[in-house]
């Protein structure tokens, strides 16, 4: 598969994740929809299902990282080279920003929408939980997500089923983390909405870059040096 096709697949996959995931929060999960809301559970499933369908849509092309924390973890685990790591991350960030722009354009179709009031699915810290708690949650939950990915895609896992545990794990992560940070575990997913929401979303973006990457690296090290040598080596 040509490298440019891999990068384009990562852009499209991240676009889908942000559009459906953040879109569920902006359009279906707020008072913008008169008298209805899909609740945290609905938003959690939107993110999980978006990843699940993308695993099967682009997994055979790029591996379906659609997340810089995953790509960096794969670099640490020596499953991707540095060149592809750089271009994957660039493509993921571009896809997330385009998705946020499209979502904003759709949301503005409602006269009562205001990005400063309704938001764009951006992440946060320090509202109901302390900075330390938010950092810990994003680090640990990203680590669990990556550990699931390594396990589901290992040689001993049933072939062809990786998308299911990966999608379900992301759903579970959102169920617990939405009240804490809005759930990132993905720097690109946080970047896209923050670019247009501005303010605190941009000022607090550092946490949703550093913590997920740290969690992914920890998971990669644990898998590489404890589990992979015994199972896949």
Long-range contacts (C-beta under 8 A, 24 or more apart in sequence): 1-61, 1-62, 3-83, 3-84, 3-87, 5-61, 5-62, 6-61, 6-62, 6-63, 6-84, 6-88, 7-62, 7-87, 7-88, 7-90, 7-91, 8-91, 9-58, 9-61, 9-62, 9-64, 10-58, 10-62, 10-65, 10-66, 10-88, 10-91, 10-92, 10-95, 11-91, 11-92, 11-94, 11-95, 11-98, 12-58, 12-95, 13-54, 13-57, 13-58, 13-62, 13-64, 13-65, 13-66, 13-95, 14-66, 14-67, 14-91, 14-92, 14-93, 14-95, 14-96, 14-99, 14-188, 14-189, 15-95, 15-96, 15-98, 15-99, 15-102, 16-50, 16-53, 16-54, 16-66, 16-99, 17-47, 17-50, 17-51, 17-54, 17-66, 17-96, 17-99, 17-186, 17-189, 18-95, 18-96, 18-99, 18-100, 18-103, 18-121, 18-188, 18-189, 18-192, 18-193, 19-99, 19-102, 19-103, 20-46, 20-47, 20-49, 20-50, 21-46, 21-47, 21-50, 21-121, 21-189, 22-99, 22-100, 22-103, 22-120, 22-121, 22-189, 22-192, 22-193, 23-103, 23-106, 23-121, 25-119, 25-121, 25-182, 26-103, 26-107, 26-118, 26-119, 26-120, 26-121, 27-106, 27-107, 30-118, 30-119, 32-107, 32-110, 32-112, 32-113, 32-118, 40-174, 40-175, 40-178, 40-179, 41-175, 43-174, 43-178, 44-171, 44-172, 44-174, 44-175, 44-178, 44-183, 45-171, 47-170, 47-171, 47-174, 47-183, 48-167, 48-168, 48-169, 48-170, 48-171, 48-172, 48-174, 49-167, 49-171, 51-163, 51-166, 51-167, 51-170, 52-163, 52-164, 52-166, 52-167, 52-168, 53-163, 55-162, 55-163, 55-166, 55-167, 56-163, 59-162, 59-163, 62-88, 65-92, 66-92, 66-95, 66-186, 66-188, 67-92, 67-185, 67-186, 67-187, 67-188, 67-189, 67-212, 68-92, 68-93, 68-186, 68-187, 68-188, 68-209, 68-212, 68-213, 69-142, 69-146, 69-185, 69-186, 69-187, 69-212, 69-213, 69-215, 69-216, 70-146, 70-149, 70-216, 72-213, 72-216, 72-217, 73-146, 73-216, 73-217, 73-219, 73-220, 74-220, 76-216, 76-217, 76-220, 76-221, 76-224, 77-150, 77-220, 77-223, 77-224, 77-228, 78-224, 89-188, 92-188, 93-187, 93-188, 93-191, 93-192, 95-188, 95-192, 96-188, 96-189, 96-191, 96-192, 97-191, 97-192, 97-195, 98-192, 99-192, 100-192, 100-193, 100-195, 100-196, 101-196, 103-193, 104-196, 115-196, 115-197, 116-197, 116-199, 119-193, 119-197, 120-193, 120-196, 120-197, 120-201, 121-182, 121-193, 122-182, 122-190, 122-193, 122-194, 122-197, 122-201, 123-181, 123-182, 123-183, 123-184, 123-190, 123-193, 123-194, 123-201, 123-204, 123-205, 123-207, 123-208, 124-181, 124-182, 124-200, 124-201, 124-204, 125-181, 125-204, 125-207, 126-204, 128-179, 128-180, 129-180, 129-181, 131-207, 133-180, 134-180, 134-181, 134-207, 134-211, 135-207, 135-210, 135-211, 137-176, 137-177, 137-180, 137-181, 138-177, 138-181, 138-184, 138-185, 138-207, 138-208, 138-211, 138-212, 138-215, 139-211, 139-212, 139-214, 139-215, 139-218, 140-215, 141-173, 141-176, 141-177, 141-183, 141-185, 141-215, 142-185, 142-186, 142-211, 142-212, 142-213, 142-214, 142-215, 142-216, 142-219, 143-215, 143-216, 143-218, 143-219, 143-222, 144-169, 144-173, 144-215, 144-219, 145-169, 145-170, 145-173, 145-185, 145-215, 145-219, 146-215, 146-216, 146-219, 146-220, 146-223, 147-219, 147-222, 147-223, 150-219, 150-220, 150-223, 150-227, 150-228, 151-223, 151-227, 154-227, 154-228, 154-231, 154-232, 155-231, 155-232, 156-231, 156-232, 181-207, 181-208, 184-208, 184-211, 184-212, 185-212, 185-215, 186-212, 187-212, 187-213
